[in-house]
């Protein structure tokens, strides 16, 4: 009886682990790839348009007196990878980096 349960449960656990690893990696790739697109001088609207194409991303904007900061991460990889995009007061990218 126990062997039968193990034969059923073990493959299900393996499938769940493989799916989690797949989504983890896809979210990481989206963050790294998109962050590399945000070159100095790109507009904030262009950044937002590109971020909206992500399937695994979430982002939020913080306002400062010197501009804005957009922080991009993903719940799929427990926010271990982040893209930090600094926007100046003119609405242009100052810097984008992966942390």
C-alpha positions as CSV (number, residue, x, y, z in Angstrom):
1,X,0.0,0.0,0.0
2,X,2.7,2.5,0.9
3,X,4.7,1.6,-2.2
4,X,1.7,2.3,-4.3
5,X,1.2,5.7,-2.7
6,X,4.9,6.6,-3.2
7,X,4.7,5.6,-6.8
8,X,1.8,8.0,-7.3
9,X,3.0,10.9,-5.1
10,X,6.7,10.9,-6.1
11,X,6.1,11.6,-9.8
12,X,3.6,14.4,-8.9
13,X,6.2,16.0,-6.7
14,X,8.8,15.7,-9.4
15,X,6.4,17.4,-11.9
16,X,5.7,20.2,-9.5
17,X,9.4,20.8,-8.9
18,X,10.1,20.9,-12.6
19,X,7.3,23.3,-13.3
20,X,8.4,25.6,-10.5
21,X,12.0,25.6,-11.9
22,X,10.6,26.4,-15.3
23,X,8.6,29.4,-14.2
24,X,11.4,30.6,-11.9
25,X,13.8,30.7,-14.9
26,X,11.3,32.2,-17.3
27,X,10.6,35.0,-14.8
28,X,14.4,35.6,-14.4
29,X,14.9,35.7,-18.2
30,X,12.1,38.2,-18.6
31,X,13.5,40.6,-16.0
32,X,17.1,40.3,-17.3
33,X,16.1,40.6,-21.0
34,X,13.7,43.5,-20.6
35,X,16.1,45.4,-18.2
36,X,18.8,45.2,-20.9
37,X,16.4,47.0,-23.3
38,X,16.1,50.2,-21.1
39,X,19.0,52.3,-22.4
40,X,19.8,55.8,-21.1
41,X,17.4,58.3,-22.7
42,X,14.5,55.9,-23.4
43,X,11.1,57.4,-22.4
44,X,9.2,56.3,-19.4
45,X,6.2,55.4,-21.7
46,X,8.5,53.1,-23.7
47,X,9.6,51.4,-20.6
48,X,6.0,50.9,-19.3
49,X,4.9,49.6,-22.8
50,X,7.7,47.0,-22.7
51,X,7.0,46.0,-19.1
52,X,3.3,45.4,-19.9
53,X,4.4,42.7,-22.4
54,X,5.8,40.6,-19.6
55,X,4.0,37.4,-18.6
56,X,5.6,36.9,-15.2
57,X,6.4,40.5,-14.1
58,X,5.1,43.0,-11.7
59,X,6.3,46.5,-11.3
60,X,5.7,49.5,-9.1
61,X,6.7,53.2,-9.4
62,X,8.2,55.3,-6.6
63,X,8.2,59.1,-7.0
64,X,11.1,61.2,-5.8
65,X,11.9,64.9,-6.2
66,X,14.7,63.9,-8.6
67,X,12.4,61.7,-10.8
68,X,11.0,58.2,-10.5
69,X,12.2,54.7,-9.9
70,X,10.4,51.7,-11.4
71,X,11.1,48.4,-9.6
72,X,10.4,45.3,-11.6
73,X,10.3,41.8,-10.0
74,X,8.4,38.6,-10.1
75,X,6.6,36.5,-7.5
76,X,7.5,33.5,-9.6
77,X,11.1,33.7,-8.5
78,X,10.3,35.2,-5.0
79,X,11.6,38.6,-6.1
80,X,15.2,37.3,-6.1
81,X,15.9,39.2,-9.4
82,X,14.9,42.8,-9.7
83,X,15.3,45.5,-12.4
84,X,15.7,49.0,-11.0
85,X,15.0,51.7,-13.5
86,X,15.8,55.3,-12.6
87,X,13.8,57.9,-14.5
88,X,14.8,61.6,-14.4
89,X,12.3,64.5,-14.1
90,X,12.2,64.8,-17.9
91,X,10.7,61.3,-18.1
92,X,13.9,59.7,-19.5
93,X,15.8,56.6,-18.3
94,X,18.9,57.6,-16.3
95,X,19.9,54.0,-15.5
96,X,18.5,50.5,-15.6
97,X,20.2,47.7,-13.7
98,X,19.5,44.1,-12.5
99,X,20.0,43.4,-8.9
